[in-house]
Amino acid sequence: GDPSIIIAMNDDEAAERAALYAGDVFTKLDDKALGSLVARFYGHLGEYASSKALTGGLSNSNYRVTMKSGAAFLFKVCDEKNAQEIRVQINCLLAVKRLDEAFPASFPVAMSPEGV
């Protein structure tokens, strides 16, 4: 089915929502720093090629990472969560994925082939 959600709102509410999601990247990583992190934690996925900062989030810094193979994934920096909150979020996402792999969400990728 269609995963889109239609929310009725007036012009003021629409402008407020647009401003909320127009945020910048909170944690700024240059290409060298991001490439180093990707190599360290996701080197098993291949060789880093490039990245692009994605704007529009509420509390995270998101980057689209592209590997030299052409594979791409979301690199997410959780700016406002502690380790326990991140574990809860990961467990929730994995539970959703077990129920519906087609659900439109950014699912976690293991930091090593062993799943660590």
N, C-alpha and C positions, 0 to 999 in steps of 0.2 A: 504494500500500500504506500500511499504518499506520506512521507515522514514530516512534511511541512506543517507548521502550526500557524493559524491565522489569528491574530490578536487585534480586536477592534480598539482603536484609541483615537482621541481627538488630536488636533495639530500640535497643541502644547505637549501632550504626552509623547507624541511621536518625536518631537524635537528633543525632549529630555532623554528619551531612550537612545536616539542617534548620538547625542553628546556623550552619554555614558559609555557607549561602545566605540567611540572614536578615539579611545585612549592610545597612548604611545606604549612602546615596549619599556617595561620597568627596569629590567636587568639588561644592560647593553653589553653584548659580546661582539667583538670584532671578528673578522673571518679567521684570523690566526688562533684566537682563544677558543672559538667554537670548534674549529677543526681539531684542535688539541683534545678537547673534551670528547668529541665524537670518536677520535682514534683511541682514546683511553677506555671509554666505556662501551663503545659500539663498533670497535675495530673488526669484530667477527662478521659484521654486515658488509664489509668491503672498505674501499678507500674513499675518504671524504673528497668531494668535488667543490661544493658551494653551499651557501645558505642564503635565506632571505628572511628578514624580520617580518613577522605578521602582526599587524595592529588590529585593534578591535576587541581585545580581551578585557576582562574586568580586573583580574588580580594575578595573572600569570604573564610571563614573557614567553612568547611562542616564536619558533623559527622553523621554516621549512628547510630541511636538510636534504641535499641531493648527493648521492654517492656516484662515483665514476661509472658504476654499472648502469646508472640511470634510475635506480631505486630511490625512492624518496620517503621520508617520514617526518613526523612532527617532533621537534625537540622542545620540551616544555620545562621552563624554570618556574617552580612553585615559589613565588615571592612571599606569600602570606601564610604559608602552612608549615607546621612543624612536622617532624618525621612521623609521628603517630597519625596525624591527619592525612598525610600523603599515603600511608599504608591503608587507611580506611578507604580513601578514594580509589586506590589501585584495586583493592578487593571488590569494591562496588562495580568498577568497570569490568573486571574479570567475570563477575557473576552475570552481568548483562551480556557479555560476549558468549558465555556458555548457553544462555537462553536464546540469543539471536545474533549470530555473527554479522548479519547485514545491518544491524542497528547503526545509525550514523553517529559515531563517537570516535574519539581518539583513544584507542586501546593501548595499554602499556606494551613495550617491547623489552624483552629480557636484555640485561646489560652484558650477558655472556651466553655462549651456547649451552651452558649448564643451567641457565635460568636464573642466575643470581643478579 
